[in-house]
Amino acid sequence: MSKLNLSGKVVIITGSSKGIGKATALELLQAGARVTLNGRSPQALEATAQAFRHAGYADAILPIAGDVSQAEFCESLIQQTLAHWGRIDILINNAGAGFRGRMEETSPRAFKDVVDSNLMSAAYCTLAALPEIRKNKGSILFISSLSGIRGLPNNGPYCAAKMALTALAETLRIELHGSGVHIGLHMVGITDYDEDKRVIQADGQLIPIRRRSHHTRQQVARIILHSLRRRRFKVVYTPLGKLQVFFQRFFPGMVEWLLLKSANSEIYK
Ligand SMILES: NC(=O)c1ccc[n+]([C@@H]2O[C@H](COP(=O)([O-])OP(=O)(O)OC[C@H]3O[C@@H](n4cnc5c(N)ncnc54)[C@H](OP(=O)(O)O)[C@@H]3O)[C@@H](O)[C@H]2O)c1
């Protein structure tokens, strides 16, 4: 199968002022793509845009600050990108907040925030960008997580949102079969993160996280580019993630037993 050349492609990456989105933006710029950057904080977005300008990519970036959990903003993000570059080839639905907390302690507001930022953002941006991406036979990627394989303790809203991304990607893949549009779903493992990264707690407060990562942001970014070039559908990260998928499919009872045994361990806190 021939590899897609990413040079000259127009890519929107939601949540690209930091983390995986920022690392992916850099890899795409290095591959010759033009990238619309996004994040809610104008200051963080401008700092990232400035770093990319200093690296020589001033003409290849378009920073647009705003919240992709709002449908109106998603429409505007797509229209501004189209007005600036004249086309859109690839949408990477990457923005999304993490979560920690038991369901019985979770406020409706916190649940909604997690679902809005991980699921509704991807749905709104996809709906707005689809006509243009269909025209260009482009790609739509969903950045999900190994937490999207099944429901896990202490992570209900996040698992629910990420599992729903699988359904959304599967639906689109069938509906768009034969259209030339590529749909990709990345079930990412625990990735290294910025010092200031925060996740939503059950009561809605933002809290720092401490955990050992499986891979770096740059490694994730390179896998994303590889999957775009090869037009891959489902990408499950890490050997442990692949084992999780296998056991969940063939031995779900055993997985549940293991989770019951380990529900209070450090990895779910
Ligand atoms: N890091 C991991 O271990 C890991 C593992 C599996 C999957 N993932 C997934 O990978 C994606 C990126 O995670 P990450 O760790 O790179 O996150 P991160 O370091 O916290 O960065 C998140 C980025 O998204 C932006 N953002 C968040 N909510 C937004 C919204 N509603 N509208 C617009 N921008 C928004 C943030 O900027 P502002 O805060 O300024 O808006 C920031 O640029 C997420 O979907 C996450 O679920 C991450």
Ligand as a Chemical Component Dictionary entry (heavy atoms), coordinates in Angstrom:
data_LIG
# 
_chem_comp.id                   LIG 
_chem_comp.type                 NON-POLYMER 
_chem_comp.pdbx_formal_charge   0 
_chem_comp.three_letter_code    LIG 
# 
loop_
_chem_comp_atom.comp_id 
_chem_comp_atom.atom_id 
_chem_comp_atom.alt_atom_id 
_chem_comp_atom.type_symbol 
_chem_comp_atom.charge 
_chem_comp_atom.model_Cartn_x 
_chem_comp_atom.model_Cartn_y 
_chem_comp_atom.model_Cartn_z 
_chem_comp_atom.pdbx_ordinal 
LIG N1  N1  N 0  -1.629  11.727 28.637 1  
LIG C1  C1  C 0  -2.041  10.460 28.700 2  
LIG O1  O1  O 0  -1.532  9.650  29.474 3  
LIG C2  C2  C 0  -3.156  9.999  27.783 4  
LIG C3  C3  C 0  -3.455  8.626  27.739 5  
LIG C4  C4  C 0  -4.460  8.189  26.901 6  
LIG C5  C5  C 0  -5.172  9.086  26.134 7  
LIG N2  N2  N 1  -4.878  10.407 26.208 8  
LIG C6  C6  C 0  -5.683  11.342 25.408 9  
LIG O2  O2  O 0  -4.840  12.147 24.609 10 
LIG C7  C7  C 0  -5.429  13.436 24.444 11 
LIG C8  C8  C 0  -4.418  14.510 24.835 12 
LIG O3  O3  O 0  -4.031  14.281 26.181 13 
LIG P1  P1  P 0  -2.764  15.039 26.816 14 
LIG O4  O4  O 0  -2.277  14.200 27.926 15 
LIG O5  O5  O -1 -1.819  15.476 25.767 16 
LIG O6  O6  O 0  -3.509  16.309 27.455 17 
LIG P2  P2  P 0  -2.887  17.638 28.080 18 
LIG O7  O7  O 0  -1.427  17.574 28.198 19 
LIG O8  O8  O 0  -3.703  17.915 29.287 20 
LIG O9  O9  O 0  -3.249  18.718 26.946 21 
LIG C9  C9  C 0  -4.588  18.891 26.595 22 
LIG C10 C10 C 0  -4.660  19.928 25.501 23 
LIG O10 O10 O 0  -6.040  20.078 25.120 24 
LIG C11 C11 C 0  -6.463  21.423 25.388 25 
LIG N3  N3  N 0  -7.870  21.326 25.772 26 
LIG C12 C12 C 0  -8.431  20.629 26.801 27 
LIG N4  N4  N 0  -9.754  20.771 26.795 28 
LIG C13 C13 C 0  -10.050 21.564 25.738 29 
LIG C14 C14 C 0  -11.252 22.082 25.197 30 
LIG N5  N5  N 0  -12.425 21.813 25.767 31 
LIG N6  N6  N 0  -11.182 22.873 24.100 32 
LIG C15 C15 C 0  -10.001 23.152 23.514 33 
LIG N7  N7  N 0  -8.829  22.690 23.975 34 
LIG C16 C16 C 0  -8.859  21.910 25.074 35 
LIG C17 C17 C 0  -5.497  21.936 26.452 36 
LIG O11 O11 O 0  -5.359  23.338 26.468 37 
LIG P3  P3  P 0  -6.303  24.245 27.433 38 
LIG O12 O12 O 0  -6.295  23.600 28.787 39 
LIG O13 O13 O 0  -5.682  25.601 27.386 40 
LIG O14 O14 O 0  -7.645  24.213 26.803 41 
LIG C18 C18 C 0  -4.203  21.299 25.954 42 
LIG O15 O15 O 0  -3.706  21.987 24.829 43 
LIG C19 C19 C 0  -6.706  13.436 25.304 44 
LIG O16 O16 O 0  -7.822  13.141 24.506 45 
LIG C20 C20 C 0  -6.452  12.317 26.283 46 
LIG O17 O17 O 0  -7.649  11.743 26.766 47 
LIG C21 C21 C 0  -3.889  10.892 27.012 48 
# 
loop_
_chem_comp_bond.comp_id 
_chem_comp_bond.atom_id_1 
_chem_comp_bond.atom_id_2 
_chem_comp_bond.value_order 
_chem_comp_bond.pdbx_ordinal 
LIG N1  C1  SING 1  
LIG C1  O1  DOUB 2  
LIG C1  C2  SING 3  
LIG C2  C3  SING 4  
LIG C2  C21 DOUB 5  
LIG C3  C4  DOUB 6  
LIG C4  C5  SING 7  
LIG C5  N2  DOUB 8  
LIG N2  C6  SING 9  
LIG N2  C21 SING 10 
LIG C6  O2  SING 11 
LIG C6  C20 SING 12 
LIG O2  C7  SING 13 
LIG C7  C8  SING 14 
LIG C7  C19 SING 15 
LIG C8  O3  SING 16 
LIG O3  P1  SING 17 
LIG P1  O4  DOUB 18 
LIG P1  O5  SING 19 
LIG P1  O6  SING 20 
LIG O6  P2  SING 21 
LIG P2  O7  DOUB 22 
LIG P2  O8  SING 23 
LIG P2  O9  SING 24 
LIG O9  C9  SING 25 
LIG C9  C10 SING 26 
LIG C10 O10 SING 27 
LIG C10 C18 SING 28 
LIG O10 C11 SING 29 
LIG C11 N3  SING 30 
LIG C11 C17 SING 31 
LIG N3  C12 SING 32 
LIG N3  C16 SING 33 
LIG C12 N4  DOUB 34 
LIG N4  C13 SING 35 
LIG C13 C14 SING 36 
LIG C13 C16 DOUB 37 
LIG C14 N5  SING 38 
LIG C14 N6  DOUB 39 
LIG N6  C15 SING 40 
LIG C15 N7  DOUB 41 
LIG N7  C16 SING 42 
LIG C17 O11 SING 43 
LIG C17 C18 SING 44 
LIG O11 P3  SING 45 
LIG P3  O12 DOUB 46 
LIG P3  O13 SING 47 
LIG P3  O14 SING 48 
LIG C18 O15 SING 49 
LIG C19 O16 SING 50 
LIG C19 C20 SING 51 
LIG C20 O17 SING 52 
# 
